[in-house]
Amino acid sequence: NNFTHIMAGGYSAGYYSYKWAEVLEADIFREFEQRGLYDAGLGGKLRATIYSKGGTVKPMELFKQMMGREPDSSALYAREGLAPANSNQ
């Protein structure tokens, strides 16, 4: 039960960015879970909007192009056991 390294030495900002990336990933992955993991249309959209443009457009803009909305953190909360799996909050 020791997690003090996050508060010492400037690591907290880096850790926050890792968690934010997990929010984006979990949100997109939930879409794949709902449509099917091998949905060709969704996979093509992911490739066209995020993978092919990474580093050339701001990440939030790419996410919005992919999902058509702002990120929803409930997918990460559910995956981490912090919210019900069917929660939309």
N, CA, C and O atoms as CSV, one atom per row, in Angstrom:
chain,resi,resn,atom,element,x,y,z
A,1,ASN,N,N,0.818,-1.187,0.000
A,1,ASN,CA,C,0.000,0.000,0.000
A,1,ASN,C,C,0.862,1.251,0.000
A,1,ASN,O,O,0.615,2.168,0.784
A,2,ASN,N,N,1.846,1.306,-0.843
A,2,ASN,CA,C,2.746,2.445,-0.881
A,2,ASN,C,C,2.843,2.954,-2.311
A,2,ASN,O,O,3.260,2.229,-3.214
A,3,PHE,N,N,2.459,4.194,-2.503
A,3,PHE,CA,C,2.466,4.785,-3.829
A,3,PHE,C,C,3.051,6.189,-3.765
A,3,PHE,O,O,2.666,7.064,-4.541
A,4,THR,N,N,3.993,6.404,-2.830
A,4,THR,CA,C,4.524,7.745,-2.601
A,4,THR,C,C,5.397,8.246,-3.736
A,4,THR,O,O,5.587,9.455,-3.870
A,5,HIS,N,N,5.936,7.347,-4.561
A,5,HIS,CA,C,6.827,7.802,-5.635
A,5,HIS,C,C,6.111,8.725,-6.617
A,5,HIS,O,O,6.766,9.498,-7.316
A,6,ILE,N,N,4.794,8.663,-6.684
A,6,ILE,CA,C,4.068,9.524,-7.612
A,6,ILE,C,C,4.101,10.984,-7.158
A,6,ILE,O,O,4.010,11.893,-7.984
A,7,MET,N,N,4.228,11.207,-5.863
A,7,MET,CA,C,4.182,12.572,-5.355
A,7,MET,C,C,5.575,13.190,-5.198
A,7,MET,O,O,5.691,14.393,-4.964
A,8,ALA,N,N,6.598,12.406,-5.320
A,8,ALA,CA,C,7.950,12.921,-5.125
A,8,ALA,C,C,8.725,12.843,-6.435
A,8,ALA,O,O,8.619,11.854,-7.161
A,9,GLY,N,N,9.478,13.844,-6.731
A,9,GLY,CA,C,10.374,13.797,-7.871
A,9,GLY,C,C,9.771,14.163,-9.209
A,9,GLY,O,O,10.390,13.906,-10.242
A,10,GLY,N,N,8.596,14.748,-9.233
A,10,GLY,CA,C,8.026,15.223,-10.489
A,10,GLY,C,C,7.361,14.166,-11.354
A,10,GLY,O,O,7.069,14.425,-12.522
A,11,TYR,N,N,7.120,12.998,-10.817
A,11,TYR,CA,C,6.520,11.922,-11.604
A,11,TYR,C,C,5.015,12.078,-11.795
A,11,TYR,O,O,4.444,11.461,-12.694
A,12,SER,N,N,4.364,12.891,-10.967
A,12,SER,CA,C,2.906,12.969,-10.990
A,12,SER,C,C,2.364,13.426,-12.338
A,12,SER,O,O,1.348,12.899,-12.790
A,13,ALA,N,N,2.997,14.374,-12.987
A,13,ALA,CA,C,2.516,14.830,-14.296
A,13,ALA,C,C,2.635,13.730,-15.341
A,13,ALA,O,O,1.748,13.566,-16.178
A,14,GLY,N,N,3.719,12.984,-15.293
A,14,GLY,CA,C,3.876,11.863,-16.216
A,14,GLY,C,C,2.852,10.786,-15.967
A,14,GLY,O,O,2.309,10.216,-16.913
A,15,TYR,N,N,2.578,10.497,-14.711
A,15,TYR,CA,C,1.583,9.474,-14.376
A,15,TYR,C,C,0.202,9.906,-14.848
A,15,TYR,O,O,-0.562,9.095,-15.371
A,16,TYR,N,N,-0.114,11.175,-14.665
A,16,TYR,CA,C,-1.400,11.694,-15.137
A,16,TYR,C,C,-1.540,11.472,-16.640
A,16,TYR,O,O,-2.605,11.066,-17.106
A,17,SER,N,N,-0.493,11.729,-17.395
A,17,SER,CA,C,-0.578,11.556,-18.850
A,17,SER,C,C,-0.781,10.087,-19.214
A,17,SER,O,O,-1.474,9.787,-20.186
A,18,TYR,N,N,-0.190,9.168,-18.450
A,18,TYR,CA,C,-0.417,7.742,-18.696
A,18,TYR,C,C,-1.879,7.389,-18.454
A,18,TYR,O,O,-2.493,6.668,-19.241
A,19,LYS,N,N,-2.426,7.900,-17.363
A,19,LYS,CA,C,-3.826,7.602,-17.049
A,19,LYS,C,C,-4.755,8.226,-18.083
A,19,LYS,O,O,-5.758,7.616,-18.452
A,20,TRP,N,N,-4.441,9.426,-18.556
A,20,TRP,CA,C,-5.285,10.057,-19.569
A,20,TRP,C,C,-5.252,9.230,-20.854
A,20,TRP,O,O,-6.286,9.068,-21.502
A,21,ALA,N,N,-4.103,8.711,-21.230
A,21,ALA,CA,C,-4.013,7.845,-22.408
A,21,ALA,C,C,-4.864,6.596,-22.209
A,21,ALA,O,O,-5.481,6.108,-23.156
A,22,GLU,N,N,-4.901,6.078,-20.985
A,22,GLU,CA,C,-5.740,4.916,-20.702
A,22,GLU,C,C,-7.218,5.244,-20.838
A,22,GLU,O,O,-7.997,4.399,-21.279
A,23,VAL,N,N,-7.619,6.454,-20.467
A,23,VAL,CA,C,-9.017,6.880,-20.647
A,23,VAL,C,C,-9.376,6.815,-22.127
A,23,VAL,O,O,-10.409,6.256,-22.495
A,24,LEU,N,N,-8.523,7.386,-22.973
A,24,LEU,CA,C,-8.797,7.403,-24.410
A,24,LEU,C,C,-8.837,5.989,-24.971
A,24,LEU,O,O,-9.741,5.647,-25.734
A,25,GLU,N,N,-7.867,5.170,-24.600
A,25,GLU,CA,C,-7.802,3.791,-25.093
A,25,GLU,C,C,-9.017,2.984,-24.652
A,25,GLU,O,O,-9.621,2.277,-25.459
A,26,ALA,N,N,-9.379,3.087,-23.370
A,26,ALA,CA,C,-10.515,2.311,-22.856
A,26,ALA,C,C,-11.813,2.735,-23.524
A,26,ALA,O,O,-12.672,1.898,-23.803
A,27,ASP,N,N,-11.959,4.013,-23.779
A,27,ASP,CA,C,-13.169,4.526,-24.426
A,27,ASP,C,C,-13.293,3.972,-25.847
A,27,ASP,O,O,-14.366,3.524,-26.250
A,28,ILE,N,N,-12.210,4.002,-26.593
A,28,ILE,CA,C,-12.239,3.467,-27.960
A,28,ILE,C,C,-12.413,1.952,-27.939
A,28,ILE,O,O,-13.153,1.404,-28.756
A,29,PHE,N,N,-11.743,1.274,-27.017
A,29,PHE,CA,C,-11.871,-0.175,-26.950
A,29,PHE,C,C,-13.297,-0.592,-26.614
A,29,PHE,O,O,-13.779,-1.606,-27.119
A,30,ARG,N,N,-13.974,0.178,-25.770
A,30,ARG,CA,C,-15.376,-0.132,-25.455
A,30,ARG,C,C,-16.223,-0.109,-26.730
A,30,ARG,O,O,-17.143,-0.911,-26.886
A,31,GLU,N,N,-15.908,0.806,-27.626
A,31,GLU,CA,C,-16.625,0.863,-28.905
A,31,GLU,C,C,-16.398,-0.425,-29.696
A,31,GLU,O,O,-17.328,-0.956,-30.303
A,32,PHE,N,N,-15.169,-0.922,-29.687
A,32,PHE,CA,C,-14.884,-2.192,-30.353
A,32,PHE,C,C,-15.625,-3.343,-29.672
A,32,PHE,O,O,-16.140,-4.236,-30.346
A,33,GLU,N,N,-15.679,-3.323,-28.350
A,33,GLU,CA,C,-16.405,-4.377,-27.643
A,33,GLU,C,C,-17.885,-4.374,-28.020
A,33,GLU,O,O,-18.500,-5.432,-28.153
A,34,GLN,N,N,-18.445,-3.192,-28.191
A,34,GLN,CA,C,-19.864,-3.083,-28.521
A,34,GLN,C,C,-20.151,-3.479,-29.973
A,34,GLN,O,O,-21.173,-4.105,-30.256
A,35,ARG,N,N,-19.268,-3.123,-30.875
A,35,ARG,CA,C,-19.483,-3.410,-32.301
A,35,ARG,C,C,-18.905,-4.749,-32.745
A,35,ARG,O,O,-19.324,-5.317,-33.754
A,36,GLY,N,N,-17.956,-5.234,-31.994
A,36,GLY,CA,C,-17.249,-6.454,-32.357
A,36,GLY,C,C,-15.777,-6.143,-32.532
A,36,GLY,O,O,-15.409,-5.171,-33.191
A,37,LEU,N,N,-14.945,-6.971,-31.942
A,37,LEU,CA,C,-13.507,-6.694,-31.953
A,37,LEU,C,C,-12.916,-6.659,-33.351
A,37,LEU,O,O,-11.891,-6.016,-33.576
A,38,TYR,N,N,-13.548,-7.343,-34.286
A,38,TYR,CA,C,-12.999,-7.411,-35.648
A,38,TYR,C,C,-13.846,-6.624,-36.643
A,38,TYR,O,O,-13.867,-6.949,-37.830
A,39,ASP,N,N,-14.543,-5.595,-36.172
A,39,ASP,CA,C,-15.358,-4.757,-37.050
A,39,ASP,C,C,-14.434,-4.007,-38.011
A,39,ASP,O,O,-13.670,-3.134,-37.600
A,40,ALA,N,N,-14.516,-4.359,-39.287
A,40,ALA,CA,C,-13.600,-3.788,-40.292
A,40,ALA,C,C,-13.788,-2.292,-40.458
A,40,ALA,O,O,-12.813,-1.565,-40.650
A,41,GLY,N,N,-15.017,-1.823,-40.387
A,41,GLY,CA,C,-15.266,-0.391,-40.541
A,41,GLY,C,C,-14.663,0.423,-39.419
A,41,GLY,O,O,-14.047,1.465,-39.646
A,42,LEU,N,N,-14.846,-0.063,-38.208
A,42,LEU,CA,C,-14.294,0.642,-37.061
A,42,LEU,C,C,-12.772,0.567,-37.058
A,42,LEU,O,O,-12.097,1.543,-36.728
A,43,GLY,N,N,-12.235,-0.589,-37.424
A,43,GLY,CA,C,-10.780,-0.722,-37.512
A,43,GLY,C,C,-10.192,0.207,-38.563
A,43,GLY,O,O,-9.144,0.816,-38.345
A,44,GLY,N,N,-10.861,0.314,-39.693
A,44,GLY,CA,C,-10.407,1.230,-40.745
A,44,GLY,C,C,-10.463,2.673,-40.298
A,44,GLY,O,O,-9.578,3.470,-40.609
A,45,LYS,N,N,-11.523,3.006,-39.557
A,45,LYS,CA,C,-11.642,4.376,-39.047
A,45,LYS,C,C,-10.527,4.679,-38.050
A,45,LYS,O,O,-9.968,5.776,-38.057
A,46,LEU,N,N,-10.205,3.716,-37.199
A,46,LEU,CA,C,-9.103,3.890,-36.243
A,46,LEU,C,C,-7.787,4.117,-36.979
A,46,LEU,O,O,-7.007,4.998,-36.619
A,47,ARG,N,N,-7.555,3.328,-37.992
A,47,ARG,CA,C,-6.314,3.471,-38.773
A,47,ARG,C,C,-6.271,4.831,-39.472
A,47,ARG,O,O,-5.238,5.501,-39.468
A,48,ALA,N,N,-7.391,5.236,-40.069
A,48,ALA,CA,C,-7.421,6.489,-40.837
A,48,ALA,C,C,-7.389,7.735,-39.968
A,48,ALA,O,O,-6.803,8.745,-40.359
A,49,THR,N,N,-8.010,7.680,-38.792
A,49,THR,CA,C,-8.095,8.894,-37.977
A,49,THR,C,C,-7.008,9.021,-36.929
A,49,THR,O,O,-6.621,10.138,-36.585
A,50,ILE,N,N,-6.508,7.924,-36.418
A,50,ILE,CA,C,-5.535,8.015,-35.324
A,50,ILE,C,C,-4.164,7.493,-35.730
A,50,ILE,O,O,-3.179,8.226,-35.649
A,51,TYR,N,N,-4.086,6.244,-36.165
A,51,TYR,CA,C,-2.784,5.647,-36.450
A,51,TYR,C,C,-2.051,6.358,-37.585
A,51,TYR,O,O,-0.839,6.556,-37.500
A,52,SER,N,N,-2.750,6.739,-38.625
A,52,SER,CA,C,-2.063,7.350,-39.767
A,52,SER,C,C,-1.729,8.822,-39.542
A,52,SER,O,O,-0.910,9.380,-40.273
A,53,LYS,N,N,-2.345,9.463,-38.546
A,53,LYS,CA,C,-2.121,10.893,-38.321
A,53,LYS,C,C,-1.450,11.197,-36.995
A,53,LYS,O,O,-1.246,12.362,-36.656
A,54,GLY,N,N,-1.108,10.169,-36.247
A,54,GLY,CA,C,-0.486,10.389,-34.941
A,54,GLY,C,C,0.719,11.296,-35.018
A,54,GLY,O,O,1.588,11.121,-35.873
A,55,GLY,N,N,0.770,12.262,-34.126
A,55,GLY,CA,C,1.896,13.190,-34.072
A,55,GLY,C,C,1.768,14.378,-35.007
A,55,GLY,O,O,2.562,15.315,-34.920
A,56,THR,N,N,0.779,14.362,-35.906
A,56,THR,CA,C,0.614,15.486,-36.833
A,56,THR,C,C,-0.588,16.348,-36.468
A,56,THR,O,O,-0.713,17.475,-36.948
A,57,VAL,N,N,-1.467,15.829,-35.627
A,57,VAL,CA,C,-2.675,16.529,-35.199
A,57,VAL,C,C,-2.783,16.330,-33.692
A,57,VAL,O,O,-2.367,15.297,-33.169
A,58,LYS,N,N,-3.336,17.310,-33.000
A,58,LYS,CA,C,-3.480,17.189,-31.553
A,58,LYS,C,C,-4.307,15.947,-31.209
A,58,LYS,O,O,-5.308,15.659,-31.865
A,59,PRO,N,N,-3.883,15.220,-30.183
A,59,PRO,CA,C,-4.566,13.974,-29.827
A,59,PRO,C,C,-6.067,14.130,-29.588
A,59,PRO,O,O,-6.844,13.263,-29.988
A,60,MET,N,N,-6.486,15.212,-28.948
A,60,MET,CA,C,-7.913,15.393,-28.688
A,60,MET,C,C,-8.695,15.548,-29.989
A,60,MET,O,O,-9.813,15.046,-30.106
A,61,GLU,N,N,-8.121,16.232,-30.950
A,61,GLU,CA,C,-8.786,16.375,-32.250
A,61,GLU,C,C,-8.922,15.020,-32.934
A,61,GLU,O,O,-9.961,14.724,-33.525
A,62,LEU,N,N,-7.887,14.201,-32.857
A,62,LEU,CA,C,-7.956,12.864,-33.450
A,62,LEU,C,C,-9.009,12.020,-32.752
A,62,LEU,O,O,-9.767,11.301,-33.404
A,63,PHE,N,N,-9.057,12.105,-31.435
A,63,PHE,CA,C,-10.053,11.343,-30.696
A,63,PHE,C,C,-11.462,11.757,-31.116
A,63,PHE,O,O,-12.316,10.904,-31.361
A,64,LYS,N,N,-11.700,13.053,-31.199
A,64,LYS,CA,C,-13.030,13.534,-31.586
A,64,LYS,C,C,-13.385,13.108,-33.002
A,64,LYS,O,O,-14.543,12.797,-33.280
A,65,GLN,N,N,-12.401,13.088,-33.904
A,65,GLN,CA,C,-12.662,12.602,-35.258
A,65,GLN,C,C,-13.050,11.124,-35.228
A,65,GLN,O,O,-13.942,10.695,-35.960
A,66,MET,N,N,-12.388,10.368,-34.394
A,66,MET,CA,C,-12.647,8.939,-34.296
A,66,MET,C,C,-14.009,8.649,-33.681
A,66,MET,O,O,-14.788,7.859,-34.214
A,67,MET,N,N,-14.284,9.293,-32.559
A,67,MET,CA,C,-15.471,8.960,-31.777
A,67,MET,C,C,-16.648,9.906,-31.993
A,67,MET,O,O,-17.785,9.567,-31.664
A,68,GLY,N,N,-16.386,11.078,-32.537
A,68,GLY,CA,C,-17.465,12.039,-32.758
A,68,GLY,C,C,-17.941,12.721,-31.491
A,68,GLY,O,O,-19.045,13.263,-31.455
A,69,ARG,N,N,-17.116,12.701,-30.449
A,69,ARG,CA,C,-17.496,13.293,-29.165
A,69,ARG,C,C,-16.267,13.429,-28.283
A,69,ARG,O,O,-15.171,12.998,-28.642
A,70,GLU,N,N,-16.469,14.034,-27.128
A,70,GLU,CA,C,-15.426,14.138,-26.101
A,70,GLU,C,C,-15.191,12.758,-25.466
A,70,GLU,O,O,-16.072,11.901,-25.527
A,71,PRO,N,N,-14.032,12.536,-24.867
A,71,PRO,CA,C,-13.778,11.267,-24.183
A,71,PRO,C,C,-14.733,11.048,-23.008
A,71,PRO,O,O,-15.195,11.995,-22.372
A,72,ASP,N,N,-15.009,9.787,-22.746
A,72,ASP,CA,C,-15.860,9.376,-21.636
A,72,ASP,C,C,-15.034,8.459,-20.738
A,72,ASP,O,O,-14.664,7.359,-21.150
A,73,SER,N,N,-14.748,8.897,-19.533
A,73,SER,CA,C,-13.875,8.143,-18.632
A,73,SER,C,C,-14.552,6.931,-18.007
A,73,SER,O,O,-13.878,6.142,-17.345
A,74,SER,N,N,-15.851,6.754,-18.189
A,74,SER,CA,C,-16.548,5.651,-17.531
A,74,SER,C,C,-16.033,4.283,-17.978
A,74,SER,O,O,-16.098,3.328,-17.205
A,75,ALA,N,N,-15.531,4.166,-19.188
A,75,ALA,CA,C,-14.998,2.881,-19.654
A,75,ALA,C,C,-13.773,2.477,-18.837
A,75,ALA,O,O,-13.619,1.305,-18.493
A,76,LEU,N,N,-12.909,3.427,-18.527
A,76,LEU,CA,C,-11.734,3.115,-17.703
A,76,LEU,C,C,-12.160,2.797,-16.280
A,76,LEU,O,O,-11.646,1.854,-15.678
A,77,TYR,N,N,-13.094,3.571,-15.733
A,77,TYR,CA,C,-13.561,3.296,-14.371
A,77,TYR,C,C,-14.125,1.884,-14.274
A,77,TYR,O,O,-13.842,1.167,-13.314
A,78,ALA,N,N,-14.914,1.483,-15.253
A,78,ALA,CA,C,-15.499,0.143,-15.244
A,78,ALA,C,C,-14.412,-0.923,-15.347
A,78,ALA,O,O,-14.444,-1.915,-14.619
A,79,ARG,N,N,-13.454,-0.721,-16.248
A,79,ARG,CA,C,-12.384,-1.700,-16.420
A,79,ARG,C,C,-11.553,-1.857,-15.156
A,79,ARG,O,O,-11.103,-2.958,-14.838
A,80,GLU,N,N,-11.350,-0.766,-14.440
A,80,GLU,CA,C,-10.544,-0.796,-13.214
A,80,GLU,C,C,-11.358,-1.225,-11.992
A,80,GLU,O,O,-10.831,-1.281,-10.881
A,81,GLY,N,N,-12.644,-1.526,-12.197
A,81,GLY,CA,C,-13.489,-1.955,-11.088
A,81,GLY,C,C,-13.970,-0.826,-10.210
A,81,GLY,O,O,-14.340,-1.054,-9.058
A,82,LEU,N,N,-13.973,0.388,-10.731
A,82,LEU,CA,C,-14.379,1.555,-9.943
A,82,LEU,C,C,-15.787,2.008,-10.265
A,82,LEU,O,O,-16.287,2.949,-9.648
A,83,ALA,N,N,-16.434,1.363,-11.213
A,83,ALA,CA,C,-17.814,1.697,-11.598
A,83,ALA,C,C,-18.432,0.464,-12.242
A,83,ALA,O,O,-17.720,-0.395,-12.762
A,84,PRO,N,N,-19.743,0.379,-12.209
A,84,PRO,CA,C,-20.397,-0.742,-12.887
A,84,PRO,C,C,-20.062,-0.757,-14.372
A,84,PRO,O,O,-19.893,0.307,-14.968
A,85,ALA,N,N,-19.963,-1.922,-14.978
A,85,ALA,CA,C,-19.607,-2.058,-16.389
A,85,ALA,C,C,-20.590,-1.343,-17.302
A,85,ALA,O,O,-20.201,-0.898,-18.383
A,86,ASN,N,N,-21.838,-1.219,-16.907
A,86,ASN,CA,C,-22.832,-0.566,-17.761
A,86,ASN,C,C,-23.023,0.896,-17.406
A,86,ASN,O,O,-23.962,1.528,-17.890
A,87,SER,N,N,-22.157,1.444,-16.576
A,87,SER,CA,C,-22.254,2.844,-16.179
A,87,SER,C,C,-21.880,3.758,-17.332
A,87,SER,O,O,-20.909,3.500,-18.043
A,88,ASN,N,N,-22.641,4.818,-17.517
A,88,ASN,CA,C,-22.344,5.821,-18.548
A,88,ASN,C,C,-21.963,7.141,-17.911
A,88,ASN,O,O,-22.070,8.191,-18.545
A,89,GLN,N,N,-21.521,7.102,-16.668
A,89,GLN,CA,C,-21.159,8.333,-15.969
A,89,GLN,C,C,-19.692,8.350,-15.675
A,89,GLN,O,O,-19.191,9.309,-15.088
